[in-house]
Amino acid sequence: MVGNPFRPVTFSPEWRTDTAAAVAAGMYESRDFAAMPILADALQDAGCDSADVLDHCRGPGPHVRGCWVVDLVLGKE
């Protein structure tokens, strides 16, 4: 799943904290994306102010492996 190609999101490396990476990696490995709102909180705590990123994480989904936010956090861009 990719984000909107007409509105690319800039992802700051500072948002890729140990906590955010651990949450994203756990979801990626387990294929259980119920923790997306927790990832949003971790990213916000790290200084993320991107409405696109935070709204996606807190949105209803469906969220799946290949999610553009999880891939950005894991450095899979």
C-alpha positions in Angstrom: 0.0 0.0 0.0 1.4 3.4 -0.9 0.5 6.9 0.2 -0.9 9.5 -2.2 1.6 10.0 -5.0 0.3 13.5 -5.6 1.0 14.5 -2.0 4.2 12.9 -1.0 5.0 12.8 2.8 8.3 14.0 4.1 9.3 11.6 6.9 11.8 13.0 9.3 14.5 10.6 10.6 14.0 12.0 14.1 10.5 10.3 14.1 12.2 6.9 13.8 12.7 6.4 17.5 13.4 3.0 19.1 9.8 2.9 20.4 8.2 3.7 17.0 10.5 1.2 15.3 9.7 -1.5 17.8 5.9 -1.0 17.4 6.2 -1.0 13.6 8.4 -4.0 13.5 6.1 -5.9 15.8 3.1 -5.2 13.6 5.1 -6.0 10.4 6.3 -9.4 11.8 3.0 -10.4 13.3 0.8 -9.0 10.5 -1.4 -7.6 13.3 -1.9 -3.9 12.8 -4.1 -3.2 15.8 -1.3 -1.1 17.3 -1.5 1.5 14.6 -2.9 4.1 17.0 0.0 3.3 19.4 2.4 3.9 16.5 0.7 7.3 16.0 1.3 8.2 19.6 4.9 7.1 19.4 5.4 9.2 16.3 3.7 12.2 17.8 5.9 11.8 20.9 8.9 11.9 18.6 7.8 15.2 17.1 5.8 14.0 14.1 3.3 16.7 13.2 2.3 15.3 9.8 -1.5 15.1 9.7 -1.2 12.6 6.8 0.9 10.2 8.9 -1.0 10.6 12.1 -4.4 10.4 10.5 -3.5 7.3 8.6 -2.3 5.6 11.8 -5.4 6.5 13.6 -7.8 5.8 10.7 -9.9 2.7 10.4 -7.7 1.0 7.8 -7.6 -1.7 6.8 -3.9 -1.7 7.6 -1.8 -4.4 6.0 1.8 -5.4 5.6 3.2 -2.9 3.1 1.5 0.0 4.8 3.4 3.1 3.7 3.7 4.5 7.3 5.0 1.3 8.7 7.5 1.0 5.8 8.7 4.6 6.4 9.2 3.9 10.1 11.1 0.7 9.2 13.2 2.4 6.6 11.8 0.4 3.7 11.0 3.3 1.5 
